[in-house]
Amino acid sequence: MPKLVRDRIPELFPAYTYRVLDKAEYRPALLAKLEEEVQEYLTDRTPEELADVLEVLHALAALHGLTPDGLEALRARKAAERGGLAGRVWLEEHVTHKEPNAR
């Protein structure tokens, strides 16, 4: 099955056929790789699979012009504004309120 693989895979497994994706092919391949790695993490729940997810996230961040440090700064800023997930807060119900003067 054709798929995006890590850069050193061709030298580790030279018997296969490889090619370099062009820019238009790269983003969709990364998104498919993200789905693959997240599914593997959900199945195995190992730190190694989580590291694979992070590798794909770093590659996607680079497409947005972000370094890993830049991505971390963005995450930290959002956490400072809205909090993180360590508090384990669960939203039980979402209620939409109308403003008194809304039409």
C-alpha positions in Angstrom: 0.0 0.0 0.0 1.5 3.4 -1.0 2.0 5.7 2.0 4.2 8.4 3.4 7.2 7.0 5.2 10.1 8.4 7.3 13.1 9.8 5.4 15.5 7.0 6.2 13.1 4.1 5.3 14.5 3.8 1.7 18.1 3.2 3.0 16.8 0.7 5.6 14.6 -1.1 3.1 16.1 -0.6 -0.3 14.2 -3.4 -2.1 11.1 -1.2 -2.3 10.3 1.5 -4.8 10.1 5.1 -3.6 9.6 8.6 -5.0 9.6 12.1 -3.5 6.2 13.7 -3.4 5.6 17.1 -4.9 4.2 20.0 -2.7 0.6 19.4 -3.9 0.8 15.7 -2.8 2.6 16.3 0.5 -0.2 17.9 2.5 -2.8 15.2 1.8 -0.2 12.5 2.4 0.6 14.1 5.8 -3.1 14.2 6.7 -3.5 10.5 5.8 -0.3 9.8 7.9 -1.8 11.7 10.8 -5.0 9.5 10.6 -2.8 6.4 10.4 -0.6 7.3 13.4 -3.5 8.4 15.6 -5.3 5.2 14.9 -2.2 3.2 15.8 -1.9 5.2 19.0 -5.5 4.6 19.8 -5.0 0.9 19.2 -1.6 0.4 20.9 -1.5 3.3 23.4 2.3 3.3 23.5 4.6 6.3 23.9 6.3 5.2 20.6 3.1 5.6 18.7 2.5 9.0 20.4 5.9 10.1 19.2 4.9 9.1 15.7 1.9 11.4 16.0 4.1 14.2 17.2 6.4 13.7 14.2 3.5 14.2 11.8 2.3 17.2 13.8 5.8 18.8 13.4 5.7 18.2 9.7 2.3 19.7 9.4 3.4 22.7 11.5 6.3 23.2 9.1 3.8 23.6 6.3 2.3 26.5 8.3 5.8 28.0 8.7 6.1 26.9 12.4 9.1 25.3 14.0 8.4 22.8 16.9 9.2 25.7 19.3 6.8 27.9 17.4 4.1 25.3 17.6 4.8 24.9 21.3 4.5 28.7 21.8 1.2 28.7 20.1 0.0 25.8 22.3 1.2 27.5 25.4 -0.5 30.8 24.5 -3.8 29.0 23.9 -3.4 27.1 27.2 -2.7 30.4 29.0 -5.9 31.9 27.5 -8.3 29.0 27.8 -6.4 26.5 30.0 -5.1 23.0 29.2 -6.6 19.6 29.6 -4.9 18.5 32.9 -7.9 19.6 34.9 -9.9 16.8 33.3 -13.0 19.0 32.9 -15.9 17.3 31.1 -18.7 19.3 29.4 -21.9 17.4 30.2 -24.3 19.6 28.3 -24.1 22.4 25.8 -26.8 25.0 26.2 -27.2 27.8 23.7 -28.4 31.0 25.3 -30.0 33.8 23.3 -29.0 37.3 24.1 -31.9 39.3 25.5 -31.8 41.7 22.5 -31.0 39.1 19.8 -33.5 38.7 17.1 
